[in-house]
Amino acid sequence: MRVLSTLPQADLRATADAARAAEAAGYDTLLTMENKHDPFLAHAIAAVSTQRIELGTSVAIAFPRSPMVVANACWDLQNASRGRFVLGIGPQIRPHNEKRFSVKWSAPAPRLREYVHALRAIWTTWERGDKLDFRGEHYTFTLMPPYFMPPSMGQKMVPITLAGVGPNTLRLAGEVADGIRLHPFCTRAYLTDEILPRLAEGMARSGRQRAQFEITGGGFVATGKDADSVARAFEAVRGRIAFYGSTPGYWGVLEMHGHGELGRELNAMSKQGKWTEMASRVPDELVHEFAAVGTHREIAARIAERFGGLSDAISLRAEGAAGDDVPREVIAEIQAIPTPFQGYQTAW
């Protein structure tokens, strides 16, 4: 199992040291998010400050950016990292697209399908010198004069992973992407009964093999060096469950576990501005459904129970900077957990 951490994005002057520290600690991958900061900039620094660790976005919001703009950024990051970059993209929900990014909304799955194919068409043109001729309903790319074509980077094609929650996006990820970045608002039962079947349907459409498809996340990890630190992490997870549980789009997970009414209660409280009170409504047993919980000495076994055989990669910290206090030997124990994923299929 691969173990992920996050890059600090608030101050790019801290990125290089944090990236080197995470690499030295044994982490497999460093991720950025698109919440308050750009998801690509920190990776430019990390790419030239590290040698081994994989770098990826989790996730960059797709629709506010043209695929051509994203293709350029990924091309340069893949070259700078010498083949260690993975693009993670997602659609975000309609209100964010329309009201935060001022982007016109359309059904996300068909548009994401074109987005993935367009990226690969652009990269193939740059790598092989083929004529660029991509024509779709949402995106058209037919102009690529030699002056604007970057030289071959001599690297593998950038893997593309999708963020998915709904059945259509999950099927799409299985069909066209190299992996799925699951939302942490997920239980083992929901992953088994709802998510994996949709991914399998998509893989069957294109003949994609599970061994070349990475499933990332699908839950939380609450750990620390002692009982007190685990308790603090447990409460932090409880708060995240309350926050996400207030969103109707996630209620299917709660309903599976007999807590559908909790989602409606949390939604009502959020509209009343009672954000600090919402966590108290989430019972302990529900937190355990969402999270692997234990001290550093216990957490590898707990992760194996919660994620084993399903997820290929997990994050020990959902938010924050890289370089937490998880001992290197604990990271190695987690990495020893067997997973189906064997590597991306990124040949040209």
VEXLUM-687418 format. One record per atom (N, C-alpha, C, CB): residue in three letters; x, y, z. Coordinates in steps of 0.1 Angstrom, whole numbers, plus 5000, padded with zeros to 4 digits. Glycine has a CB too. Layout:
REM residues N
ALAXYZ/...
***
This chain:
REM residues 348
MET500849885000/MET500050005000/MET500950125000/MET499050005012/ARG500550224992/ARG501350354991/ARG500850445001/ARG501250414977/VAL501750525007/VAL501350615018/VAL501650765013/VAL502250585031/LEU500550845014/LEU500550975009/LEU500651085020/LEU499350995000/SER501251195016/SER501251315025/SER500951435016/SER502551325033/THR500951555022/THR500551675015/THR501651775015/THR499251735020/LEU501751855005/LEU502751965004/LEU502152095010/LEU503151984990/PRO502852175017/PRO502352305021/PRO502252395009/PRO503352365032/GLN501152465008/GLN500952554997/GLN500752695001/GLN499652504990/ALA500552725014/ALA500352865018/ALA501552955016/ALA499852865032/ASP502752895018/ASP504052965017/ASP504952885008/ASP504653005031/LEU505152914996/LEU506052834987/LEU507452834992/LEU505952894973/ARG507852925000/ARG509252925006/ARG509452795015/ARG509553045013/ALA508352745020/ALA508452625028/ALA508352495021/ALA507352625039/THR508152505008/THR507852375000/THR509052284999/THR507352414986/ALA510152344995/ALA511352264992/ALA511752175005/ALA512552344988/ASP511852245016/ASP512252165028/ASP511152065032/ASP512452265040/ALA509952095031/ALA508852005034/ALA508851885025/ALA507452065033/ALA509151905012/ALA509151795002/ALA510351705005/ALA509251854988/ARG511551765008/ARG512651675011/ARG512451595024/ARG513951765013/ALA511751665034/ALA511551595047/ALA510551475045/ALA510951685057/ALA509551495036/ALA508651385034/ALA509351265026/ALA507451435026/GLU510151305017/GLU510951195010/GLU511851125019/GLU511751264998/ALA512451195028/ALA513351125038/ALA512651045047/ALA514151235045/ALA511351075050/ALA510551005060/ALA509950875054/ALA509451085065/GLY510050865040/GLY509650735034/GLY508350745027/GLY509650635044/TYR507650855027/TYR506350865020/TYR506550835005/TYR505751015022/ASP505450784999/ASP505450754985/ASP505150864976/ASP504550634982/THR504150954980/THR503551054972/THR503251184980/THR502351004965/LEU503451294973/LEU503051424979/LEU501951484971/LEU504351514980/LEU500951524977/LEU499751574970/LEU499551724973/LEU498551494974/THR498851794964/THR498351924966/THR496851924964/THR499052034957/MET496252024970/MET494752044968/MET494452174962/MET494052024981/GLU493252194957/GLU492852324952/GLU491752374961/GLU492452314937/ASN492052424972/ASN491152484981/ASN491452634981/ASN491252424995/LYS492552674988/LYS492852814989/LYS494052854980/LYS493252845004/HIS494752754974/HIS495952784967/HIS495952704953/HIS497152754975/ASP496752754944/ASP496952684932/ASP497552544934/ASP497952764922/PRO497052444927/PRO497552304929/PRO498852274922/PRO496552214926/PHE499352354913/PHE500452314905/PHE501752384909/PHE500252354890/LEU501652504915/LEU502952574917/LEU503852504927/LEU502552714923/ALA503352454938/ALA504152384948/ALA504952264942/ALA503352344960/HIS504352204932/HIS504952084926/HIS506152124918/HIS503952014917/ALA506152244912/ALA507352294905/ALA508552294914/ALA507152434898/ILE508352344926/ILE509452344936/ILE509852204941/ILE509052434948/ALA508852124944/ALA509051994949/ALA509751904938/ALA507751924953/ALA509451924926/ALA510051844915/ALA511551864914/ALA509451884901/VAL512051984916/VAL513452004915/VAL514151994929/VAL513752134909/SER513451964939/SER513951954953/SER514051814958/SER513152034962/THR513451714950/THR513451574954/THR513951484943/THR512051534959/GLN514151354946/GLN514651264936/GLN513751144934/GLN515951214940/ARG512951104944/ARG512250974944/ARG510750994945/ARG512750884954/ILE510251074953/ILE508851074957/ILE507951124946/ILE508651164969/GLU506851054944/GLU505851094934/GLU505151214938/GLU504850974932/LEU504651294928/LEU504051424930/LEU502651424923/LEU504851544925/GLY501651474929/GLY500351474923/GLY499351574928/GLY499751334924/THR498351604920/THR497251694924/THR496151614929/THR496851794912/SER495451664940/SER494351584946/SER493351684951/SER494851494957/VAL492551744943/VAL492651744928/VAL492751884923/VAL491551664922/ALA493151894910/ALA492952024903/ALA491552024897/ALA494052044892/ILE490852144898/ILE489552154893/ILE489652174878/ILE488752274899/ALA488952084871/ALA489152074856/ALA488552194848/ALA488651944851/PHE487252214850/PHE486552294840/PHE486952444840/PHE485152284843/PRO487452504850/PRO487952644849/PRO489152654840/PRO488152704862/ARG489852544837/ARG491052544829/ARG490852474816/ARG492252484837/SER491352534805/SER491352464793/SER492352344794/SER491852554781/PRO491952234787/PRO492952114787/PRO494252154782/PRO492352004779/MET494352254773/MET495652294768/MET496552354779/MET495452394756/VAL495952434787/VAL496652494799/VAL497152394808/VAL495752594806/VAL496252294811/VAL496652184820/VAL497752104814/VAL495452104824/ALA497652074801/ALA498651994794/ALA499952054795/ALA498251974779/ASN500052184793/ASN501352254795/ASN501952244808/ASN501152404791/ALA501152264819/ALA501652254832/ALA502152114836/ALA500552304842/CYS501352014832/CYS501751874834/CYS503051834827/CYS500651784831/TRP503151884814/TRP504351854806/TRP505551904813/TRP504151914792/ASP505552024818/ASP506752084824/ASP507052014838/ASP506552234826/LEU505951984845/LEU506151914858/LEU506651774856/LEU504851914866/GLN506151704846/GLN506651564843/GLN508151574839/GLN505851504832/ASN508551674832/ASN509951684828/ASN510851724840/ASN510051784816/ALA510351814847/ALA511151864859/ALA511351754869/ALA510551984865/SER510351664871/SER510351564881/SER510951434875/SER508951534886/ARG511251434862/ARG511851314855/ARG510851194857/ARG513151274861/GLY509551224854/GLY508551124852/GLY507851084865/GLY509251004847/ARG507751174875/ARG507151144888/ARG505851214890/ARG508151174899/PHE505251284880/PHE504051354882/PHE502851284878/PHE504151494874/VAL501751294886/VAL500451234883/VAL499351344884/VAL500151114893/LEU498651354874/LEU497551454874/LEU496251394879/LEU497251504859/GLY495751464890/GLY494451434895/GLY493551544892/GLY494451394910/ILE492351524885/ILE491451624882/ILE490051584887/ILE491451654867/GLY489251684889/GLY487851664893/GLY486951774888/GLY487751644908/PRO485651744888/PRO484751844882/PRO484251954892/PRO483551774877/GLN484351924905/GLN483652014915/GLN482152014913/GLN484252154915/ILE481452064922/ILE479952074921/ILE479552204914/ILE479352064935/ARG478352204909/ARG477852304901/ARG477952444907/ARG476352284898/PRO477552464920/PRO477652604926/PRO479152654925/PRO477152604940/HIS480152574928/HIS481452624927/HIS481952664913/HIS482452514933/ASN481552584903/ASN481852614890/ASN481152744885/ASN481352504880/GLU479952764889/GLU479152874884/GLU479453004892/GLU477752854884/LYS479552984905/LYS479653104914/LYS481053134919/LYS478753084926/ARG481953034920/ARG483253064924/ARG484253084913/ARG483752944933/PHE484053004902/PHE484953004890/PHE484353074878/PHE485352874887/SER483053104879/SER482353164868/SER482453084855/SER482853314865/VAL482152954856/VAL482252864845/VAL480852804842/VAL483352744848/LYS480452804830/LYS479152744826/LYS479152594830/LYS478852764811/TRP478052554835/TRP477852414839/TRP477252324828/TRP477052404852/SER477752204828/SER477152104819/SER477351964826/SER477652104804/ALA476651864821/ALA476851734827/ALA478351694828/ALA476051624819/PRO478851664841/PRO480251654842/PRO480951534836/PRO480651654857/ALA480251414836/ALA480951294831/ALA481251304816/ALA480051174833/PRO480351344807/PRO480751354793/PRO481851464790/PRO479551394785/ARG481751564798/ARG482851674796/ARG484151624801/ARG482451794804/LEU484151554813/LEU485451494818/LEU486051394808/LEU485251434831/ARG485151314802/ARG485651214792/ARG486451284781/ARG484451134786/GLU485851394775/GLU486551464765/GLU487851524770/GLU485651574759/TYR487751574783/TYR488951644789/TYR490151544789/TYR488551684803/VAL489851424794/VAL490951324794/VAL491451284781/VAL490451194801/HIS490551264771/HIS491051234758/HIS491751354751/HIS489851194749/ALA491351474754/ALA492051584748/ALA493451604754/ALA491251714751/LEU493551584767/LEU494951584773/LEU495851484766/LEU494851564788/ARG495451364764/ARG496251264758/ARG496551294744/ARG495651124760/ALA495551354737/ALA495851384723/ALA496851494722/ALA494451434716/ILE496751594730/ILE497751704730/ILE499151654734/ILE497351814740/TRP499251574744/TRP500551514748/TRP501151424737/TRP500451434761/THR500351354730/THR500751264720/THR501351344708/THR499651164715/THR500651454705/THR501151544694/THR502551594698/THR500151654692/TRP502651634710/TRP503951694714/TRP505051584715/TRP503851754728/GLU504751464719/GLU505751364720/GLU506151304706/GLU505251254729/ARG505151284698/ARG505351214685/ARG505451304673/ARG504351114683/GLY504951424675/GLY504951514663/GLY503751494654/GLY506151504655/ASP502751424659/ASP501551404651/ASP500751534649/ASP500651294657/LYS499951534639/LYS499051654637/LYS497951654649/LYS498351644623/LEU497751764654/LEU496751784665/LEU495351794658/LEU497051904674/ASP494451704661/ASP493151704655/ASP492151644664/ASP493151634641/PHE491851714675/PHE490851664685/PHE489651754683/PHE491451674699/ARG488451684681/ARG487251754679/ARG486151684688/ARG486751754664/GLY485651764697/GLY484551704706/GLY483451804707/GLY485151674719/GLU482451774715/GLU481351854718/GLU481751974726/GLU480251784724/HIS482651954736/HIS483052064745/HIS484352124742/HIS483052004759/TYR485252044736/TYR486652094733/TYR487052064719/TYR487652034744/THR487752154713/THR488252134699/THR489752194699/THR487452204688/PHE490652104695/PHE492052144694/PHE492652104681/PHE492852084706/THR492852194672/THR493352164658/THR494552244654/THR492152184648/LEU494952344662/LEU496052434659/LEU497252404668/LEU495652574659/MET498352364662/MET499652354670/MET500852374661/MET499652204676/PRO501152504658/PRO502252544650/PRO503552494657/PRO502352694648/PRO504552464649/PRO505852414655/PRO506452514666/PRO506852404644/TYR506252644665/TYR506752734674/TYR506152714688/TYR506552874670/PHE504952664689/PHE504252644702/PHE504352494707/PHE502852684700/MET505052414700/MET505152274704/MET506352244712/MET505052184691/PRO506252204725/PRO507452174733/PRO508152054727/PRO507052164747/PRO509452044729/PRO510151924724/PRO509751804733/PRO511651944725/SER509951684727/SER509751554735/SER510451564748/SER510151434726/MET509851524759/MET510451524772/MET511151394775/MET509451554783/GLY510951294766/GLY511551164769/GLY511151094781/GLY513051184769/GLN509851124785/GLN509351064798/GLN508050984794/GLN509051174808/LYS507550914803/LYS506250844801/LYS505150944801/LYS506050734812/MET504050904795/MET502850984796/MET502351004810/MET501750924787/VAL501951124813/VAL501451164826/VAL500151074829/VAL501151314828/PRO500151004840/PRO498950934844/PRO497851034848/PRO499250834856/ILE496650994846/ILE495451084849/ILE494551004858/ILE494751124836/THR494351064870/THR493351004879/THR492151104881/THR493950974893/LEU491051054883/LEU489851134884/LEU489251134899/LEU488751094875/ALA488751244903/ALA487951244916/ALA486551204912/ALA488051384923/GLY485951104919/GLY484651064916/GLY483751034928/GLY484650944907/VAL482451074928/VAL481551034938/VAL480350964932/VAL481151164946/GLY479751024922/GLY478550974916/GLY478850854907/GLY477851074908/PRO477850764904/PRO478050644896/PRO478550674882/PRO476750574895/ASN478150784876/ASN478550804862/ASN480050844862/ASN477750924856/THR480550924871/THR481950954872/THR482750834876/THR482151074881/LEU482250754885/LEU483050634888/LEU483150544876/LEU482350564900/ARG482150524869/ARG482250434857/ARG483250494847/ARG480850414850/LEU483150634845/LEU484050694836/LEU485550674841/LEU483750844835/ALA485750694853/ALA487150674858/ALA487650534855/ALA487250694873/GLY486850434857/GLY487250294854/GLY487450274840/GLY486150204859/GLU486750344831/GLU486950334817/GLU488050404811/GLU485650374810/VAL488350534815/VAL489350614807/VAL490550654816/VAL488650734802/ALA490450644829/ALA491450704837/ALA492450594842/ALA490850774849/ASP493550644848/ASP494550554854/ASP494350524869/ASP495950614852/GLY493350594875/GLY493050574889/GLY491950664893/GLY494250604897/ILE491450644905/ILE490350714911/ILE490850774925/ILE489050634913/ARG490550904927/ARG490850964940/ARG489450974947/ARG491551104939/LEU489250884957/LEU487950874963/LEU487850984974/LEU487750744969/HIS486651024976/HIS486351124987/HIS486551045000/HIS484951184985/PRO487051115010/PRO487251045023/PRO485851015030/PRO488051135033/PHE484751085026/PHE483451055032/PHE482950915026/PHE482451165029/CYS483550815031/CYS483350675025/CYS483650575036/CYS484250655012/THR482850465036/THR483150355045/THR483550235037/THR481850325053/ARG484050135044/ARG484450015037/ARG483249945030/ARG485149915047/ALA482149945037/ALA480949885031/ALA480549965018/ALA479749875041/TYR480550095019/TYR480150175007/TYR481150154995/TYR480050325010/LEU482450144999/LEU483450114988/LEU483249984982/LEU484850124994/THR482949884990/THR482749744985/THR481449734977/THR482749644996/ASP480349784982/ASP479049764976/ASP478649864965/ASP478049764987/GLU479149984966/GLU478750084957/GLU479850134947/GLU478150204964/ILE481050154952/ILE482050214944/ILE482750114935/ILE483150284953/LEU483249994941/LEU483949904933/LEU483149844921/LEU484449784941/PRO481849814923/PRO481049764911/PRO481049864900/PRO479649734915/ARG480850004903/ARG480850104892/ARG482150114885/ARG480450234898/LEU483250104893/LEU484650104887/LEU484749984878/LEU485650114898/ALA484349874882/ALA484449744874/ALA483749754861/ALA484049624882/GLU482549824862/GLU481749834849/GLU482549924839/GLU480349904853/GLY483150024844/GLY483950114835/GLY485150044830/GLY484350234842/MET485849964838/MET487049894833/MET486649794823/MET487749824845/ALA485449724824/ALA485049624815/ALA484749684801/ALA483749554820/ARG484349814801/ARG484049884788/ARG485349894779/ARG483450014790/SER486449924786/SER487649954779/SER488749844780/SER488250084783/GLY488449734788/GLY489449634789/GLY490549674798/GLY489949594776/ARG490349774806/ARG491449814816/ARG491549714827/ARG491149954821/GLN492749684831/GLN493049594842/GLN493149654855/GLN494249514838/ARG492649594866/ARG492649644879/ARG494149664884/ARG491949554889/ALA495049584879/ALA496449594883/ALA497049724879/ALA497249474878/GLN496549794868/GLN497049914863/GLN496150034867/GLN497149914848/PHE495250014877/PHE494350114881/PHE494450134896/PHE492850084877/GLU494750264900/GLU495050284914/GLU493750344921/GLU496250374916/ILE493350284932/ILE492350344940/ILE492950404952/ILE491350224945/THR492750534953/THR493350614964/THR492250664974/THR494050734958/GLY492450644987/GLY491650694997/GLY490350614999/GLY491250834994/GLY489250685002/GLY488050615006/GLY487850605021/GLY488050484999/GLY488350705028/GLY488150705043/GLY489250785049/GLY488350555048/PHE489150795063/PHE490050875071/PHE491050785079/PHE489250965080/VAL492150845083/VAL493050785093/VAL493150875105/VAL494450745086/ALA492950825116/ALA493150895129/ALA494150835137/ALA491750915137/THR495350885137/THR496450825145/THR497250935152/THR497350745135/GLY498150885161/GLY499050965168/GLY499950885177/GLY498251065177/LYS500850945184/LYS501850875192/LYS501350815204/LYS503050955195/ASP500250865209/ASP499650815222/ASP498150835221/ASP500250885234/ALA497450795232/ALA495950795233/ALA495450935231/ALA495450735246/ASP496051035238/ASP495651175237/ASP495651225223/ASP496451265246/SER496751195216/SER496851245202/SER495851175193/SER498251235197/VAL495651045195/VAL494650975187/VAL493251035190/VAL494650825191/ALA492951065202/ALA491651125206/ALA491451265199/ALA491551145221/ARG492551345198/ARG492351465190/ARG492151445176/ARG493651555193/ALA492851345170/ALA492651315156/ALA491251265153/ALA493751215151/PHE490751185163/PHE489451125162/PHE488351235161/PHE489151025174/GLU488551335170/GLU487651445170/GLU487651525157/GLU487851535182/ALA488851545152/ALA489051615139/ALA488251545128/ALA490551625135/VAL488351405128/VAL487651325118/VAL486151345120/VAL488051185118/ARG485751345132/ARG484251355135/ARG483751495129/ARG484051355151/GLY484651595131/GLY484251725125/GLY484151725110/GLY485251825129/ARG485051655104/ARG484951645089/ARG483751565084/ARG486251575083/ILE483451455092/ILE482251375088/ILE480951465089/ILE482151255097/ALA480951545100/ALA479751635102/ALA479651735090/ALA479851705115/PHE480851795086/PHE480851885076/PHE480351825062/PHE482251945074/TYR480951715059/TYR480651655046/TYR479251595047/TYR481651545042/GLY478851545058/GLY477451485060/GLY476351575058/GLY477351415073/SER476651705059/SER475551805057/SER475251825042/SER476051945063/THR476051775033/THR475851785019/THR474951675013/THR477151795011/PRO473751705007/PRO472851595003/PRO473551494993/PRO471751654995/GLY474551534985/GLY475151444976/GLY475851334983/GLY476051514967/TYR476151344996/TYR476851235003/TYR476051155012/TYR477951305011/TRP474751175011/TRP473851105021/TRP473650965018/TRP472451175020/GLY473950915006/GLY473850775003/GLY474750685013/GLY474250744989/VAL475950745016/VAL476850675026/VAL476150665039/VAL478150745027/LEU475550765044/LEU474850765057/LEU473650675057/LEU474450905061/GLU472950675046/GLU471750595045/GLU472150445046/GLU470950625032/MET473250405039/MET473650265040/MET473850215054/MET474950255032/HIS474250305063/HIS474550265077/HIS473450305086/HIS475850335081/GLY472250335081/GLY471050365089/GLY471150505095/GLY470950265099/HIS471850605089/HIS471950735095/HIS471450845085/HIS473350765099/GLY470450805077/GLY469950905067/GLY469451025074/GLY468950845059/GLU468751015085/GLU468151125092/GLU469251225097/GLU467351085104/LEU470451165101/LEU471551255105/LEU471951355094/LEU472751165109/GLY472051305082/GLY472351395071/GLY471451515070/GLY472451325058/ARG470151485072/ARG469151595071/ARG469251685083/ARG467751535070/GLU469551635094/GLU469751715106/GLU471051805104/GLU469951635119/LEU472151745099/LEU473351825097/LEU473151935087/LEU474451735093/ASN472351905077/ASN472052005066/ASN471352125072/ASN471351935055/ALA470352095080/ALA469552205087/ALA470452285096/ALA468352145094/MET471352215103/MET472152295112/MET473152385104/MET472952195121/SER473652335093/SER474552415085/SER473852535080/SER475152335073/LYS472652525076/LYS471952645071/LYS471652745083/LYS470552605065/GLN471652695095/GLN471552785106/GLN472852845112/GLN470752715118/GLY473952805105/GLY475252845109/GLY475852785121/GLY475152995111/LYS475252665125/LYS475752595137/LYS476852495134/LYS474552515143/TRP477952545127/TRP479052465123/TRP479752405135/TRP479952545114/THR479952475145/THR480752415156/THR479952315165/THR481152535166/GLU478652315163/GLU477852225171/GLU477552095163/GLU476552285174/MET477752085150/MET477351975142/MET478151845146/MET477652005127/ALA479451855149/ALA480151735152/ALA479551655163/ALA481651775155/SER478951725173/SER478451645185/SER477351555181/SER477951745195/ARG476751565169/ARG475651485164/ARG476151355158/ARG474851555154/VAL477451345156/VAL478051225149/VAL478551125160/VAL479251265140/PRO477951005160/PRO478250905171/PRO479650845168/PRO477150805172/ASP480250795179/ASP481550735178/ASP481550615169/ASP481950685192/GLU480550535169/GLU480550415160/GLU480550445146/GLU479350325164/LEU479950565142/LEU479950605128/LEU481350655124/LEU478850715126/VAL482050725133/VAL483350765130/VAL484250645127/VAL483950845142/HIS484050535135/HIS484850415132/HIS484550355119/HIS484650315144/GLU483350375114/GLU482950325101/GLU483750395090/GLU481450335098/PHE484050525092/PHE484750605082/PHE486250595083/PHE484250745084/ALA486750565095/ALA488150585098/ALA488850465103/ALA488350695107/ALA490150455100/ALA491050365107/ALA491650435119/ALA492250305098/VAL491550385131/VAL491850455143/VAL492850375152/VAL490550485151/GLY493950445156/GLY494850375165/GLY496150455166/GLY495150235159/THR496950415176/THR498250475178/THR499150435167/THR498750445192/HIS500350495167/HIS501350465157/HIS501650315157/HIS502550545159/ARG501650255169/ARG501950115170/ARG500850025165/ARG502250075185/GLU499650075165/GLU498449995161/GLU497950025147/GLU497350025171/ILE498350135141/ILE497650185130/ILE497850105117/ILE498050325127/ALA498950045115/ALA499149955103/ALA498049845103/ALA500549895102/ALA497849785114/ALA496849675115/ALA495449725113/ALA496949605128/ARG495149845118/ARG493849905117/ARG493649945102/ARG493750035126/ILE494649995095/ILE494550035081/ILE494249915073/ILE495750105076/ALA494949805076/ALA494749675069/ALA493349625070/ALA495749565074/GLU492749645082/GLU491349605084/GLU490449695077/GLU491049605099/ARG490649825077/ARG489749925071/ARG489849935056/ARG489950055078/PHE491049935051/PHE491349955037/PHE491849845029/PHE492250075035/GLY492349735036/GLY493149635029/GLY492349555018/GLY493549535039/GLY492949535007/GLY492349464996/GLY491449554987/GLY491549355001/LEU491249674991/LEU490349774984/LEU491149894979/LEU489149814993/SER491649964988/SER492450084985/SER493950054983/SER492250194996/ASP494550124973/ASP495950104970/ASP496850204977/ASP496150104955/ALA496250314981/ALA497050424986/ALA496150504996/ALA497550524975/ILE496750545007/ILE496050615017/ILE496850735022/ILE495550525029/SER496150835027/SER496850955033/SER496750945048/SER496251085028/LEU497850975055/LEU497850975069/LEU497351105075/LEU499150945075/ARG497251205066/ARG496751335070/ARG495951385059/ARG497851435074/ALA494651415061/ALA493751465050/ALA494151605047/ALA492351455055/GLU494551685056/GLU494851825053/GLU496151865061/GLU493751915058/GLY496751975056/GLY497952025063/GLY499252005055/GLY498051965077/ALA500352035062/ALA501652025055/ALA502251885057/ALA502552125062/ALA503151855048/ALA503851725048/ALA504851725060/ALA504651705035/GLY505251605063/GLY506251595074/GLY505751585088/GLY507251705073/ASP504751495090/ASP504151485103/ASP505051385111/ASP502651435103/ASP504551345123/ASP505451275132/ASP505351125131/ASP505251325146/VAL504751065121/VAL504550925120/VAL505950865117/VAL503650885108/PRO506450775126/PRO507750715124/PRO507950645111/PRO508050625135/ARG509150645106/ARG509450585093/ARG509050435093/ARG510950595089/GLU509350365105/GLU509050225105/GLU507550195104/GLU509550165118/VAL506750285109/VAL505250275108/VAL504850285093/VAL504550375117/ILE505450385086/ILE505150405072/ILE505550275065/ILE505850525066/ALA506650215068/ALA507050095061/ALA506049975064/ALA508450055066/GLU505549975076/GLU504549865079/GLU503349885071/GLU504149875094/ILE502850005069/ILE501750025060/ILE502049995046/ILE501250175062/GLN503250035042/GLN503550005028/GLN503649855025/GLN504950065025/ALA503849775035/ALA503849625034/ALA502549565032/ALA504549565046/ILE501449635034/ILE500049585032/ILE499849555017/ILE499049675037/PRO499549435013/PRO499349404998/PRO498149474992/PRO499149254996/THR498349514980/THR497249584972/THR497249534958/THR497449734972/PRO496049544951/PRO495949494937/PRO496749574927/PRO494549494933/PHE496949704930/PHE497649794920/PHE499149764919/PHE497549944925/GLN499549744906/GLN500949714903/GLN501749824896/GLN500949594895/GLY501049924891/GLY501650034884/GLY500850084872/GLY503049984879/TYR501050214869/TYR500250274858/TYR500750224845/TYR500450434859/GLN499750214835/GLN500050184822/GLN500250314814/GLN498950094815/THR501450364812/THR501750494807/THR502550494794/THR502350584817/ALA502650384788/ALA503450384775/ALA502750464764/ALA503650234770/TRP503550524756/TRP502950604745/TRP502350514734/TRP504150694739/
***
